[in-house]
């Protein structure tokens, strides 16, 4: 038997279609229900569905009145606040294409992104870095006032048209602009059935930032699509308070990256009688962490695997838990395979590259402005993830690791080439290479290895890195070595860096 999962395609996305209209339709039927609670230890800021929908559709009106036309891109430079999902859905309501970016990016990093896209305008939150630009820049005072404007109609159209763009780091050392169609939200129904088990009565607490795509999808869009309640801790919430917030706010589901689960378990966890289960994605979940969570809470963590190009498409779920060591199963409606080097599916129980069929409704439309790079990610009808796995006779998939040098820092995939390019001219550094290094079971940090005439001040190097890179891309360890490991052809052997011991 070959390593192919195919139980038939998912229901086709209806047409005409609008992503925002799909997300908010259930809320239209329950206008007084709480759609979002932004949690503090002393209370919460609550948004009803009526208030949320009015803000989204008013924002759409404001964007159109500001001269941003349907089909044009809108760069979002917003903080970890409710401004982000309102602007995101407001743009899509109007048929405008939002481009979310991390608020941690520095101005030089944002300038590089602008080289790949040409947004018609920028929404800029207070205190968020942004380079000087000739593009129109709308301030917080401007775009928050739009919420009181009359509601715009949903711009209905072809579900294949571009809806939003997200950036992901690539092996070429530059972030790539990943385009997604309106139909991408339709595909998330497969995730709800095959991973989250979301129900309209749920109260899902997601520990990520508003402007992280994991939070945006699992923590906000999915609950709103079925009329559930999203719970998001206020920016800066101490991980020690997360379990208490779950208890006080009757969270029935908890979603986070594995590193957050680890932080929560450092502190006493009170009884959580309303919690049904937890959800993990962003990086591989260590089995020891899964077991520790179960012992502390009496609930399971269900893991999912995905990427910016296709979100999550392999997962475990309450209806079908994963066996120990396995990620789970391809979600029903997906077509997934494990391919060999020739692009053909390998026999079951044979390692290969994880691939998803090009007809998947959640798959990207392509890398913006990079047709050749887009084409290079396909082998026939298969999109190649670049990650290795194995499919058992039961159809379960075990993750074996990535076949490139991409680093994983707190759930973010980071290109070492991008970090090295930013740090290439550090004073006193002759050569520099970075990789992620395990510091204990299930915990990795980005480490920078450099050659120099003498040991350099790590604090000074870290300060310079902070000026050039978002926090999650910054090395946490600086190690002077006599020489960087290279093969006989002079090529850096990055994996050999992982063998260096860190103090």
Secondary structure, 3 states (H helix, E strand, C coil): CECEEECCCCCCCCCCECHHHHHHHHHHHCCCCEEEEEEECCEEEEEEHHHHHHHHHHHHHHHHHCCCCCCCEEEEECCCCCHHHHHHHHHHHCCCEEEECCCCCCHHHHHHHHCCCCCCEEEECCCCCCCCCCCEEEEHHHHHHHHHCCCCCCCCECCCCEEEEEEEECCCCCEEEEEEECCHHHHHHHHHHHHHCCCCCCEEEECCCCCCHHHHHHHHHHHHHCCCEEEEECCCCCHHHHHHHHHHCCCCEEEECHHHHHHHCCCCCCCCCCCCEEEECCCCCCHHHHHHHHHHHCCCEEEEEEECCCEEEEECCCCCCCCCCCCEEECCCCEEEEECCCCCECECCCCEEEEEECCCCCCCCEECCCHHHHHHCEECCEEEEEEEEEECCCCEEEEEEECCCCEEECCEEECHHHHHHHCCCCCCCCEEEEEEEEEECCEEEEEEEEECCCCCCHHHHHHHHHHHCCHHHCCCEEEECCCCCECCCCCECHHHHCCCCCC
